[in-house]
Amino acid sequence: MASISYDQESNALYFRLAKSNKKTAKTIPLGNDRFLDLDKNGKIIGFEILFARSMPQEAKEAILRSKPTIELLQ
């Protein structure tokens, strides 16, 4: 099951693709404040999007109205 979480302090969305709480062994920058996280076996476990301070207010309000973590069913 995947999940999405929002960190208000860093203004970032994190998409966790792994079911378990595997630790990030390596982070690969994808450019423009996007990062891909890999586990120790080189498998993708998540990715992060850092938003600029100019994120649209409407988007920020929608995120803040949501739960801190949203689980996505497959």
mmCIF file of the N, C-alpha and C atoms, coordinates in Angstrom:
data_MODEL
# 
_entry.id   MODEL 
# 
loop_
_atom_site.group_PDB 
_atom_site.id 
_atom_site.type_symbol 
_atom_site.label_atom_id 
_atom_site.label_alt_id 
_atom_site.label_comp_id 
_atom_site.label_asym_id 
_atom_site.label_entity_id 
_atom_site.label_seq_id 
_atom_site.pdbx_PDB_ins_code 
_atom_site.Cartn_x 
_atom_site.Cartn_y 
_atom_site.Cartn_z 
_atom_site.occupancy 
_atom_site.B_iso_or_equiv 
_atom_site.pdbx_formal_charge 
_atom_site.auth_seq_id 
_atom_site.auth_comp_id 
_atom_site.auth_asym_id 
_atom_site.auth_atom_id 
_atom_site.pdbx_PDB_model_num 
ATOM 1   N N  . MET A 1 1  ? 0.843  -1.172 0.000   1.00 0.00 ? 1  MET A N  1 
ATOM 2   C CA . MET A 1 1  ? 0.000  0.000  0.000   1.00 0.00 ? 1  MET A CA 1 
ATOM 3   C C  . MET A 1 1  ? 0.892  1.240  0.000   1.00 0.00 ? 1  MET A C  1 
ATOM 4   N N  . ALA A 1 2  ? 0.594  2.160  -0.850  1.00 0.00 ? 2  ALA A N  1 
ATOM 5   C CA . ALA A 1 2  ? 1.358  3.399  -0.931  1.00 0.00 ? 2  ALA A CA 1 
ATOM 6   C C  . ALA A 1 2  ? 0.697  4.460  -0.055  1.00 0.00 ? 2  ALA A C  1 
ATOM 7   N N  . SER A 1 3  ? 1.449  5.498  0.270   1.00 0.00 ? 3  SER A N  1 
ATOM 8   C CA . SER A 1 3  ? 0.893  6.592  1.061   1.00 0.00 ? 3  SER A CA 1 
ATOM 9   C C  . SER A 1 3  ? 1.505  7.914  0.616   1.00 0.00 ? 3  SER A C  1 
ATOM 10  N N  . ILE A 1 4  ? 0.774  8.976  0.909   1.00 0.00 ? 4  ILE A N  1 
ATOM 11  C CA . ILE A 1 4  ? 1.245  10.326 0.624   1.00 0.00 ? 4  ILE A CA 1 
ATOM 12  C C  . ILE A 1 4  ? 1.200  11.093 1.930   1.00 0.00 ? 4  ILE A C  1 
ATOM 13  N N  . SER A 1 5  ? 2.274  11.800 2.264   1.00 0.00 ? 5  SER A N  1 
ATOM 14  C CA . SER A 1 5  ? 2.266  12.637 3.462   1.00 0.00 ? 5  SER A CA 1 
ATOM 15  C C  . SER A 1 5  ? 2.802  14.018 3.116   1.00 0.00 ? 5  SER A C  1 
ATOM 16  N N  . TYR A 1 6  ? 2.376  15.002 3.907   1.00 0.00 ? 6  TYR A N  1 
ATOM 17  C CA . TYR A 1 6  ? 2.774  16.389 3.692   1.00 0.00 ? 6  TYR A CA 1 
ATOM 18  C C  . TYR A 1 6  ? 3.470  16.900 4.934   1.00 0.00 ? 6  TYR A C  1 
ATOM 19  N N  . ASP A 1 7  ? 4.629  17.496 4.761   1.00 0.00 ? 7  ASP A N  1 
ATOM 20  C CA . ASP A 1 7  ? 5.384  18.106 5.853   1.00 0.00 ? 7  ASP A CA 1 
ATOM 21  C C  . ASP A 1 7  ? 5.256  19.617 5.701   1.00 0.00 ? 7  ASP A C  1 
ATOM 22  N N  . GLN A 1 8  ? 4.461  20.214 6.583   1.00 0.00 ? 8  GLN A N  1 
ATOM 23  C CA . GLN A 1 8  ? 4.185  21.646 6.485   1.00 0.00 ? 8  GLN A CA 1 
ATOM 24  C C  . GLN A 1 8  ? 5.439  22.486 6.725   1.00 0.00 ? 8  GLN A C  1 
ATOM 25  N N  . GLU A 1 9  ? 6.308  22.032 7.623   1.00 0.00 ? 9  GLU A N  1 
ATOM 26  C CA . GLU A 1 9  ? 7.523  22.792 7.930   1.00 0.00 ? 9  GLU A CA 1 
ATOM 27  C C  . GLU A 1 9  ? 8.437  22.943 6.718   1.00 0.00 ? 9  GLU A C  1 
ATOM 28  N N  . SER A 1 10 ? 8.641  21.839 5.997   1.00 0.00 ? 10 SER A N  1 
ATOM 29  C CA . SER A 1 10 ? 9.525  21.889 4.829   1.00 0.00 ? 10 SER A CA 1 
ATOM 30  C C  . SER A 1 10 ? 8.752  22.112 3.533   1.00 0.00 ? 10 SER A C  1 
ATOM 31  N N  . ASN A 1 11 ? 7.423  22.182 3.625   1.00 0.00 ? 11 ASN A N  1 
ATOM 32  C CA . ASN A 1 11 ? 6.556  22.396 2.466   1.00 0.00 ? 11 ASN A CA 1 
ATOM 33  C C  . ASN A 1 11 ? 6.839  21.338 1.401   1.00 0.00 ? 11 ASN A C  1 
ATOM 34  N N  . ALA A 1 12 ? 6.761  20.065 1.822   1.00 0.00 ? 12 ALA A N  1 
ATOM 35  C CA . ALA A 1 12 ? 7.122  18.960 0.934   1.00 0.00 ? 12 ALA A CA 1 
ATOM 36  C C  . ALA A 1 12 ? 6.068  17.856 0.970   1.00 0.00 ? 12 ALA A C  1 
ATOM 37  N N  . LEU A 1 13 ? 5.865  17.219 -0.176  1.00 0.00 ? 13 LEU A N  1 
ATOM 38  C CA . LEU A 1 13 ? 5.032  16.025 -0.278  1.00 0.00 ? 13 LEU A CA 1 
ATOM 39  C C  . LEU A 1 13 ? 5.946  14.821 -0.389  1.00 0.00 ? 13 LEU A C  1 
ATOM 40  N N  . TYR A 1 14 ? 5.609  13.744 0.331   1.00 0.00 ? 14 TYR A N  1 
ATOM 41  C CA . TYR A 1 14 ? 6.393  12.522 0.223   1.00 0.00 ? 14 TYR A CA 1 
ATOM 42  C C  . TYR A 1 14 ? 5.464  11.387 -0.173  1.00 0.00 ? 14 TYR A C  1 
ATOM 43  N N  . PHE A 1 15 ? 5.827  10.683 -1.227  1.00 0.00 ? 15 PHE A N  1 
ATOM 44  C CA . PHE A 1 15 ? 5.075  9.543  -1.732  1.00 0.00 ? 15 PHE A CA 1 
ATOM 45  C C  . PHE A 1 15 ? 5.850  8.282  -1.368  1.00 0.00 ? 15 PHE A C  1 
ATOM 46  N N  . ARG A 1 16 ? 5.317  7.500  -0.420  1.00 0.00 ? 16 ARG A N  1 
ATOM 47  C CA . ARG A 1 16 ? 5.973  6.251  -0.011  1.00 0.00 ? 16 ARG A CA 1 
ATOM 48  C C  . ARG A 1 16 ? 5.341  5.128  -0.812  1.00 0.00 ? 16 ARG A C  1 
ATOM 49  N N  . LEU A 1 17 ? 6.179  4.394  -1.534  1.00 0.00 ? 17 LEU A N  1 
ATOM 50  C CA . LEU A 1 17 ? 5.697  3.326  -2.399  1.00 0.00 ? 17 LEU A CA 1 
ATOM 51  C C  . LEU A 1 17 ? 5.797  1.955  -1.758  1.00 0.00 ? 17 LEU A C  1 
ATOM 52  N N  . ALA A 1 18 ? 6.627  1.815  -0.753  1.00 0.00 ? 18 ALA A N  1 
ATOM 53  C CA . ALA A 1 18 ? 6.845  0.521  -0.100  1.00 0.00 ? 18 ALA A CA 1 
ATOM 54  C C  . ALA A 1 18 ? 5.813  0.307  1.003   1.00 0.00 ? 18 ALA A C  1 
ATOM 55  N N  . LYS A 1 19 ? 5.412  -0.944 1.205   1.00 0.00 ? 19 LYS A N  1 
ATOM 56  C CA . LYS A 1 19 ? 4.461  -1.276 2.261   1.00 0.00 ? 19 LYS A CA 1 
ATOM 57  C C  . LYS A 1 19 ? 5.078  -1.107 3.643   1.00 0.00 ? 19 LYS A C  1 
ATOM 58  N N  . SER A 1 20 ? 6.314  -1.500 3.772   1.00 0.00 ? 20 SER A N  1 
ATOM 59  C CA . SER A 1 20 ? 6.967  -1.461 5.081   1.00 0.00 ? 20 SER A CA 1 
ATOM 60  C C  . SER A 1 20 ? 7.690  -0.133 5.279   1.00 0.00 ? 20 SER A C  1 
ATOM 61  N N  . ASN A 1 21 ? 8.280  0.004  6.435   1.00 0.00 ? 21 ASN A N  1 
ATOM 62  C CA . ASN A 1 21 ? 9.042  1.212  6.746   1.00 0.00 ? 21 ASN A CA 1 
ATOM 63  C C  . ASN A 1 21 ? 10.517 1.011  6.431   1.00 0.00 ? 21 ASN A C  1 
ATOM 64  N N  . LYS A 1 22 ? 10.805 0.578  5.211   1.00 0.00 ? 22 LYS A N  1 
ATOM 65  C CA . LYS A 1 22 ? 12.199 0.384  4.810   1.00 0.00 ? 22 LYS A CA 1 
ATOM 66  C C  . LYS A 1 22 ? 12.933 1.710  4.904   1.00 0.00 ? 22 LYS A C  1 
ATOM 67  N N  . LYS A 1 23 ? 14.194 1.635  5.296   1.00 0.00 ? 23 LYS A N  1 
ATOM 68  C CA . LYS A 1 23 ? 15.003 2.841  5.426   1.00 0.00 ? 23 LYS A CA 1 
ATOM 69  C C  . LYS A 1 23 ? 15.588 3.229  4.075   1.00 0.00 ? 23 LYS A C  1 
ATOM 70  N N  . THR A 1 24 ? 15.734 4.523  3.892   1.00 0.00 ? 24 THR A N  1 
ATOM 71  C CA . THR A 1 24 ? 16.336 5.039  2.669   1.00 0.00 ? 24 THR A CA 1 
ATOM 72  C C  . THR A 1 24 ? 17.839 4.836  2.734   1.00 0.00 ? 24 THR A C  1 
ATOM 73  N N  . ALA A 1 25 ? 18.381 4.123  1.753   1.00 0.00 ? 25 ALA A N  1 
ATOM 74  C CA . ALA A 1 25 ? 19.823 3.893  1.680   1.00 0.00 ? 25 ALA A CA 1 
ATOM 75  C C  . ALA A 1 25 ? 20.489 4.907  0.762   1.00 0.00 ? 25 ALA A C  1 
ATOM 76  N N  . LYS A 1 26 ? 19.737 5.414  -0.206  1.00 0.00 ? 26 LYS A N  1 
ATOM 77  C CA . LYS A 1 26 ? 20.308 6.358  -1.162  1.00 0.00 ? 26 LYS A CA 1 
ATOM 78  C C  . LYS A 1 26 ? 19.202 7.268  -1.684  1.00 0.00 ? 26 LYS A C  1 
ATOM 79  N N  . THR A 1 27 ? 19.529 8.547  -1.848  1.00 0.00 ? 27 THR A N  1 
ATOM 80  C CA . THR A 1 27 ? 18.608 9.515  -2.430  1.00 0.00 ? 27 THR A CA 1 
ATOM 81  C C  . THR A 1 27 ? 19.224 10.051 -3.709  1.00 0.00 ? 27 THR A C  1 
ATOM 82  N N  . ILE A 1 28 ? 18.444 10.009 -4.777  1.00 0.00 ? 28 ILE A N  1 
ATOM 83  C CA . ILE A 1 28 ? 18.912 10.494 -6.076  1.00 0.00 ? 28 ILE A CA 1 
ATOM 84  C C  . ILE A 1 28 ? 18.168 11.779 -6.414  1.00 0.00 ? 28 ILE A C  1 
ATOM 85  N N  . PRO A 1 29 ? 18.879 12.903 -6.568  1.00 0.00 ? 29 PRO A N  1 
ATOM 86  C CA . PRO A 1 29 ? 18.223 14.141 -6.977  1.00 0.00 ? 29 PRO A CA 1 
ATOM 87  C C  . PRO A 1 29 ? 17.750 14.023 -8.425  1.00 0.00 ? 29 PRO A C  1 
ATOM 88  N N  . LEU A 1 30 ? 16.507 14.431 -8.661  1.00 0.00 ? 30 LEU A N  1 
ATOM 89  C CA . LEU A 1 30 ? 15.946 14.392 -10.008 1.00 0.00 ? 30 LEU A CA 1 
ATOM 90  C C  . LEU A 1 30 ? 15.887 15.779 -10.640 1.00 0.00 ? 30 LEU A C  1 
ATOM 91  N N  . GLY A 1 31 ? 16.378 16.778 -9.931  1.00 0.00 ? 31 GLY A N  1 
ATOM 92  C CA . GLY A 1 31 ? 16.353 18.150 -10.422 1.00 0.00 ? 31 GLY A CA 1 
ATOM 93  C C  . GLY A 1 31 ? 15.077 18.857 -10.000 1.00 0.00 ? 31 GLY A C  1 
ATOM 94  N N  . ASN A 1 32 ? 15.148 20.164 -9.930  1.00 0.00 ? 32 ASN A N  1 
ATOM 95  C CA . ASN A 1 32 ? 13.989 20.994 -9.575  1.00 0.00 ? 32 ASN A CA 1 
ATOM 96  C C  . ASN A 1 32 ? 13.280 20.529 -8.303  1.00 0.00 ? 32 ASN A C  1 
ATOM 97  N N  . ASP A 1 33 ? 14.058 20.265 -7.260  1.00 0.00 ? 33 ASP A N  1 
ATOM 98  C CA . ASP A 1 33 ? 13.504 19.921 -5.941  1.00 0.00 ? 33 ASP A CA 1 
ATOM 99  C C  . ASP A 1 33 ? 12.698 18.629 -5.926  1.00 0.00 ? 33 ASP A C  1 
ATOM 100 N N  . ARG A 1 34 ? 13.148 17.644 -6.700  1.00 0.00 ? 34 ARG A N  1 
ATOM 101 C CA . ARG A 1 34 ? 12.522 16.324 -6.734  1.00 0.00 ? 34 ARG A CA 1 
ATOM 102 C C  . ARG A 1 34 ? 13.586 15.295 -6.384  1.00 0.00 ? 34 ARG A C  1 
ATOM 103 N N  . PHE A 1 35 ? 13.234 14.329 -5.522  1.00 0.00 ? 35 PHE A N  1 
ATOM 104 C CA . PHE A 1 35 ? 14.206 13.343 -5.059  1.00 0.00 ? 35 PHE A CA 1 
ATOM 105 C C  . PHE A 1 35 ? 13.590 11.951 -5.071  1.00 0.00 ? 35 PHE A C  1 
ATOM 106 N N  . LEU A 1 36 ? 14.376 10.965 -5.455  1.00 0.00 ? 36 LEU A N  1 
ATOM 107 C CA . LEU A 1 36 ? 13.963 9.570  -5.506  1.00 0.00 ? 36 LEU A CA 1 
ATOM 108 C C  . LEU A 1 36 ? 14.718 8.818  -4.416  1.00 0.00 ? 36 LEU A C  1 
ATOM 109 N N  . ASP A 1 37 ? 14.008 8.087  -3.562  1.00 0.00 ? 37 ASP A N  1 
ATOM 110 C CA . ASP A 1 37 ? 14.627 7.322  -2.475  1.00 0.00 ? 37 ASP A CA 1 
ATOM 111 C C  . ASP A 1 37 ? 14.680 5.843  -2.831  1.00 0.00 ? 37 ASP A C  1 
ATOM 112 N N  . LEU A 1 38 ? 15.844 5.230  -2.580  1.00 0.00 ? 38 LEU A N  1 
ATOM 113 C CA . LEU A 1 38 ? 16.054 3.809  -2.845  1.00 0.00 ? 38 LEU A CA 1 
ATOM 114 C C  . LEU A 1 38 ? 16.376 3.086  -1.548  1.00 0.00 ? 38 LEU A C  1 
ATOM 115 N N  . ASP A 1 39 ? 15.992 1.803  -1.472  1.00 0.00 ? 39 ASP A N  1 
ATOM 116 C CA . ASP A 1 39 ? 16.373 0.998  -0.314  1.00 0.00 ? 39 ASP A CA 1 
ATOM 117 C C  . ASP A 1 39 ? 17.763 0.407  -0.552  1.00 0.00 ? 39 ASP A C  1 
ATOM 118 N N  . LYS A 1 40 ? 18.229 -0.437 0.366   1.00 0.00 ? 40 LYS A N  1 
ATOM 119 C CA . LYS A 1 40 ? 19.587 -0.977 0.258   1.00 0.00 ? 40 LYS A CA 1 
ATOM 120 C C  . LYS A 1 40 ? 19.761 -1.900 -0.943  1.00 0.00 ? 40 LYS A C  1 
ATOM 121 N N  . ASN A 1 41 ? 18.657 -2.386 -1.515  1.00 0.00 ? 41 ASN A N  1 
ATOM 122 C CA . ASN A 1 41 ? 18.717 -3.247 -2.697  1.00 0.00 ? 41 ASN A CA 1 
ATOM 123 C C  . ASN A 1 41 ? 18.567 -2.466 -4.003  1.00 0.00 ? 41 ASN A C  1 
ATOM 124 N N  . GLY A 1 42 ? 18.478 -1.143 -3.888  1.00 0.00 ? 42 GLY A N  1 
ATOM 125 C CA . GLY A 1 42 ? 18.343 -0.304 -5.076  1.00 0.00 ? 42 GLY A CA 1 
ATOM 126 C C  . GLY A 1 42 ? 16.929 -0.191 -5.607  1.00 0.00 ? 42 GLY A C  1 
ATOM 127 N N  . LYS A 1 43 ? 15.947 -0.643 -4.821  1.00 0.00 ? 43 LYS A N  1 
ATOM 128 C CA . LYS A 1 43 ? 14.550 -0.543 -5.237  1.00 0.00 ? 43 LYS A CA 1 
ATOM 129 C C  . LYS A 1 43 ? 13.964 0.787  -4.773  1.00 0.00 ? 43 LYS A C  1 
ATOM 130 N N  . ILE A 1 44 ? 13.095 1.352  -5.593  1.00 0.00 ? 44 ILE A N  1 
ATOM 131 C CA . ILE A 1 44 ? 12.459 2.627  -5.252  1.00 0.00 ? 44 ILE A CA 1 
ATOM 132 C C  . ILE A 1 44 ? 11.477 2.407  -4.107  1.00 0.00 ? 44 ILE A C  1 
ATOM 133 N N  . ILE A 1 45 ? 11.615 3.223  -3.057  1.00 0.00 ? 45 ILE A N  1 
ATOM 134 C CA . ILE A 1 45 ? 10.677 3.137  -1.942  1.00 0.00 ? 45 ILE A CA 1 
ATOM 135 C C  . ILE A 1 45 ? 9.850  4.411  -1.795  1.00 0.00 ? 45 ILE A C  1 
ATOM 136 N N  . GLY A 1 46 ? 10.270 5.490  -2.461  1.00 0.00 ? 46 GLY A N  1 
ATOM 137 C CA . GLY A 1 46 ? 9.496  6.715  -2.368  1.00 0.00 ? 46 GLY A CA 1 
ATOM 138 C C  . GLY A 1 46 ? 10.134 7.853  -3.130  1.00 0.00 ? 46 GLY A C  1 
ATOM 139 N N  . PHE A 1 47 ? 9.377  8.946  -3.212  1.00 0.00 ? 47 PHE A N  1 
ATOM 140 C CA . PHE A 1 47 ? 9.958  10.151 -3.780  1.00 0.00 ? 47 PHE A CA 1 
ATOM 141 C C  . PHE A 1 47 ? 9.353  11.373 -3.112  1.00 0.00 ? 47 PHE A C  1 
ATOM 142 N N  . GLU A 1 48 ? 10.120 12.450 -3.147  1.00 0.00 ? 48 GLU A N  1 
ATOM 143 C CA . GLU A 1 48 ? 9.762  13.677 -2.446  1.00 0.00 ? 48 GLU A CA 1 
ATOM 144 C C  . GLU A 1 48 ? 9.733  14.837 -3.423  1.00 0.00 ? 48 GLU A C  1 
ATOM 145 N N  . ILE A 1 49 ? 8.748  15.710 -3.223  1.00 0.00 ? 49 ILE A N  1 
ATOM 146 C CA . ILE A 1 49 ? 8.645  16.937 -4.004  1.00 0.00 ? 49 ILE A CA 1 
ATOM 147 C C  . ILE A 1 49 ? 8.689  18.097 -3.020  1.00 0.00 ? 49 ILE A C  1 
ATOM 148 N N  . LEU A 1 50 ? 9.689  18.950 -3.159  1.00 0.00 ? 50 LEU A N  1 
ATOM 149 C CA . LEU A 1 50 ? 9.786  20.157 -2.340  1.00 0.00 ? 50 LEU A CA 1 
ATOM 150 C C  . LEU A 1 50 ? 9.144  21.298 -3.115  1.00 0.00 ? 50 LEU A C  1 
ATOM 151 N N  . PHE A 1 51 ? 8.198  21.970 -2.494  1.00 0.00 ? 51 PHE A N  1 
ATOM 152 C CA . PHE A 1 51 ? 7.504  23.065 -3.163  1.00 0.00 ? 51 PHE A CA 1 
ATOM 153 C C  . PHE A 1 51 ? 8.197  24.386 -2.893  1.00 0.00 ? 51 PHE A C  1 
ATOM 154 N N  . ALA A 1 52 ? 8.180  25.223 -3.886  1.00 0.00 ? 52 ALA A N  1 
ATOM 155 C CA . ALA A 1 52 ? 8.691  26.585 -3.715  1.00 0.00 ? 52 ALA A CA 1 
ATOM 156 C C  . ALA A 1 52 ? 7.727  27.339 -2.801  1.00 0.00 ? 52 ALA A C  1 
ATOM 157 N N  . ARG A 1 53 ? 8.181  28.431 -2.289  1.00 0.00 ? 53 ARG A N  1 
ATOM 158 C CA . ARG A 1 53 ? 7.319  29.241 -1.427  1.00 0.00 ? 53 ARG A CA 1 
ATOM 159 C C  . ARG A 1 53 ? 6.103  29.766 -2.186  1.00 0.00 ? 53 ARG A C  1 
ATOM 160 N N  . SER A 1 54 ? 6.175  29.739 -3.489  1.00 0.00 ? 54 SER A N  1 
ATOM 161 C CA . SER A 1 54 ? 5.088  30.277 -4.301  1.00 0.00 ? 54 SER A CA 1 
ATOM 162 C C  . SER A 1 54 ? 4.035  29.226 -4.665  1.00 0.00 ? 54 SER A C  1 
ATOM 163 N N  . MET A 1 55 ? 3.934  28.153 -3.875  1.00 0.00 ? 55 MET A N  1 
ATOM 164 C CA . MET A 1 55 ? 2.905  27.156 -4.144  1.00 0.00 ? 55 MET A CA 1 
ATOM 165 C C  . MET A 1 55 ? 1.546  27.851 -4.068  1.00 0.00 ? 55 MET A C  1 
ATOM 166 N N  . PRO A 1 56 ? 0.644  27.572 -5.013  1.00 0.00 ? 56 PRO A N  1 
ATOM 167 C CA . PRO A 1 56 ? -0.666 28.233 -4.993  1.00 0.00 ? 56 PRO A CA 1 
ATOM 168 C C  . PRO A 1 56 ? -1.373 28.039 -3.650  1.00 0.00 ? 56 PRO A C  1 
ATOM 169 N N  . GLN A 1 57 ? -1.926 29.100 -3.108  1.00 0.00 ? 57 GLN A N  1 
ATOM 170 C CA . GLN A 1 57 ? -2.597 29.059 -1.811  1.00 0.00 ? 57 GLN A CA 1 
ATOM 171 C C  . GLN A 1 57 ? -3.725 28.031 -1.808  1.00 0.00 ? 57 GLN A C  1 
ATOM 172 N N  . GLU A 1 58 ? -4.455 27.925 -2.910  1.00 0.00 ? 58 GLU A N  1 
ATOM 173 C CA . GLU A 1 58 ? -5.557 26.968 -3.000  1.00 0.00 ? 58 GLU A CA 1 
ATOM 174 C C  . GLU A 1 58 ? -5.059 25.531 -2.820  1.00 0.00 ? 58 GLU A C  1 
ATOM 175 N N  . ALA A 1 59 ? -3.917 25.209 -3.403  1.00 0.00 ? 59 ALA A N  1 
ATOM 176 C CA . ALA A 1 59 ? -3.343 23.870 -3.266  1.00 0.00 ? 59 ALA A CA 1 
ATOM 177 C C  . ALA A 1 59 ? -2.904 23.624 -1.827  1.00 0.00 ? 59 ALA A C  1 
ATOM 178 N N  . LYS A 1 60 ? -2.258 24.613 -1.221  1.00 0.00 ? 60 LYS A N  1 
ATOM 179 C CA . LYS A 1 60 ? -1.801 24.465 0.161   1.00 0.00 ? 60 LYS A CA 1 
ATOM 180 C C  . LYS A 1 60 ? -2.980 24.261 1.111   1.00 0.00 ? 60 LYS A C  1 
ATOM 181 N N  . GLU A 1 61 ? -4.054 25.009 0.922   1.00 0.00 ? 61 GLU A N  1 
ATOM 182 C CA . GLU A 1 61 ? -5.234 24.870 1.777   1.00 0.00 ? 61 GLU A CA 1 
ATOM 183 C C  . GLU A 1 61 ? -5.864 23.487 1.627   1.00 0.00 ? 61 GLU A C  1 
ATOM 184 N N  . ALA A 1 62 ? -5.916 22.966 0.408   1.00 0.00 ? 62 ALA A N  1 
ATOM 185 C CA . ALA A 1 62 ? -6.477 21.631 0.178   1.00 0.00 ? 62 ALA A CA 1 
ATOM 186 C C  . ALA A 1 62 ? -5.640 20.570 0.880   1.00 0.00 ? 62 ALA A C  1 
ATOM 187 N N  . ILE A 1 63 ? -4.324 20.708 0.814   1.00 0.00 ? 63 ILE A N  1 
ATOM 188 C CA . ILE A 1 63 ? -3.430 19.759 1.478   1.00 0.00 ? 63 ILE A CA 1 
ATOM 189 C C  . ILE A 1 63 ? -3.616 19.815 2.988   1.00 0.00 ? 63 ILE A C  1 
ATOM 190 N N  . LEU A 1 64 ? -3.702 21.010 3.542   1.00 0.00 ? 64 LEU A N  1 
ATOM 191 C CA . LEU A 1 64 ? -3.842 21.161 4.989   1.00 0.00 ? 64 LEU A CA 1 
ATOM 192 C C  . LEU A 1 64 ? -5.194 20.662 5.503   1.00 0.00 ? 64 LEU A C  1 
ATOM 193 N N  . ARG A 1 65 ? -6.216 20.652 4.649   1.00 0.00 ? 65 ARG A N  1 
ATOM 194 C CA . ARG A 1 65 ? -7.528 20.124 5.048   1.00 0.00 ? 65 ARG A CA 1 
ATOM 195 C C  . ARG A 1 65 ? -7.526 18.597 5.095   1.00 0.00 ? 65 ARG A C  1 
ATOM 196 N N  . SER A 1 66 ? -6.564 17.986 4.448   1.00 0.00 ? 66 SER A N  1 
ATOM 197 C CA . SER A 1 66 ? -6.485 16.530 4.368   1.00 0.00 ? 66 SER A CA 1 
ATOM 198 C C  . SER A 1 66 ? -5.800 15.963 5.602   1.00 0.00 ? 66 SER A C  1 
ATOM 199 N N  . LYS A 1 67 ? -5.853 14.646 5.736   1.00 0.00 ? 67 LYS A N  1 
ATOM 200 C CA . LYS A 1 67 ? -5.150 13.968 6.823   1.00 0.00 ? 67 LYS A CA 1 
ATOM 201 C C  . LYS A 1 67 ? -3.647 14.121 6.610   1.00 0.00 ? 67 LYS A C  1 
ATOM 202 N N  . PRO A 1 68 ? -2.838 14.032 7.682   1.00 0.00 ? 68 PRO A N  1 
ATOM 203 C CA . PRO A 1 68 ? -1.385 14.143 7.533   1.00 0.00 ? 68 PRO A CA 1 
ATOM 204 C C  . PRO A 1 68 ? -0.806 13.084 6.600   1.00 0.00 ? 68 PRO A C  1 
ATOM 205 N N  . THR A 1 69 ? -1.390 11.888 6.613   1.00 0.00 ? 69 THR A N  1 
ATOM 206 C CA . THR A 1 69 ? -0.953 10.814 5.720   1.00 0.00 ? 69 THR A CA 1 
ATOM 207 C C  . THR A 1 69 ? -2.182 10.195 5.078   1.00 0.00 ? 69 THR A C  1 
ATOM 208 N N  . ILE A 1 70 ? -2.140 10.049 3.768   1.00 0.00 ? 70 ILE A N  1 
ATOM 209 C CA . ILE A 1 70 ? -3.236 9.445  3.020   1.00 0.00 ? 70 ILE A CA 1 
ATOM 210 C C  . ILE A 1 70 ? -2.734 8.132  2.444   1.00 0.00 ? 70 ILE A C  1 
ATOM 211 N N  . GLU A 1 71 ? -3.414 7.032  2.771   1.00 0.00 ? 71 GLU A N  1 
ATOM 212 C CA . GLU A 1 71 ? -3.018 5.730  2.236   1.00 0.00 ? 71 GLU A CA 1 
ATOM 213 C C  . GLU A 1 71 ? -3.759 5.485  0.933   1.00 0.00 ? 71 GLU A C  1 
ATOM 214 N N  . LEU A 1 72 ? -3.044 4.989  -0.054  1.00 0.00 ? 72 LEU A N  1 
ATOM 215 C CA . LEU A 1 72 ? -3.624 4.697  -1.356  1.00 0.00 ? 72 LEU A CA 1 
ATOM 216 C C  . LEU A 1 72 ? -3.781 3.194  -1.493  1.00 0.00 ? 72 LEU A C  1 
ATOM 217 N N  . LEU A 1 73 ? -4.973 2.743  -1.758  1.00 0.00 ? 73 LEU A N  1 
ATOM 218 C CA . LEU A 1 73 ? -5.233 1.313  -1.924  1.00 0.00 ? 73 LEU A CA 1 
ATOM 219 C C  . LEU A 1 73 ? -4.953 0.918  -3.360  1.00 0.00 ? 73 LEU A C  1 
ATOM 220 N N  . GLN A 1 74 ? -4.404 -0.272 -3.528  1.00 0.00 ? 74 GLN A N  1 
ATOM 221 C CA . GLN A 1 74 ? -4.102 -0.738 -4.882  1.00 0.00 ? 74 GLN A CA 1 
ATOM 222 C C  . GLN A 1 74 ? -5.093 -1.779 -5.315  1.00 0.00 ? 74 GLN A C  1 
# 
